[in-house]
Amino acid sequence: MTDAAPEAHRFAPSGGLPNSALPLLVWRGALPAGAGAVTACFAANGWSNAWTNGVFGYHHFHSNAHEALGVSRGEARVRFGGPGGEALALRAGDAVVIPAGVGHCREWASGDFEVVGAYPGGTNCDIRCGDPAEAARVAANLAAVPLPAGDPVAGRPLPGWARDTKA
């Protein structure tokens, strides 16, 4: 585990994906080993409704929830922000907080890649792909998403996630 500040990445709207003014945050090597330990860490910091699996291999986002991903095994390259966004290498021990609206897509993963996903307060999330017919609904959902009380790694305030920052 580490006390290092997370990396911050920002993504403007792109290709039908709303993305967010809130930064995507990445903590490197901050999580304990194993899915059970990652789930427990997230839950202790108010992020629940956890699942364990991989990351979809198509661009998608959640319009009604922020999402935490904790890499419990293996490694992967995940593109955030849509096709023109940024591909980040993730490995066991890394944690990511994805603001509602930010696109993400697995580009490559090792055979043993596994992540734990969770949501602040145990929110259920939707899955959206940027359909223009859903734009009004997505905008309304994004405007209603509350900010988390703290990060999923240590429960600290999320850097760059001020109450006056528009999602």
Secondary structure as GFF3:
##gff-version 3
##sequence-region A 1 167
A	DSSP	beta_strand	7	11	.	.	.	ID=ss1
A	DSSP	beta_strand	20	27	.	.	.	ID=ss2
A	DSSP	alpha_helix	35	44	.	.	.	ID=ss3
A	DSSP	beta_strand	47	53	.	.	.	ID=ss4
A	DSSP	beta_strand	67	73	.	.	.	ID=ss5
A	DSSP	beta_strand	75	80	.	.	.	ID=ss6
A	DSSP	beta_strand	86	91	.	.	.	ID=ss7
A	DSSP	beta_strand	95	98	.	.	.	ID=ss8
A	DSSP	beta_strand	104	109	.	.	.	ID=ss9
A	DSSP	beta_strand	114	120	.	.	.	ID=ss10
A	DSSP	three_ten_helix	132	134	.	.	.	ID=ss11
A	DSSP	alpha_helix	135	144	.	.	.	ID=ss12
###
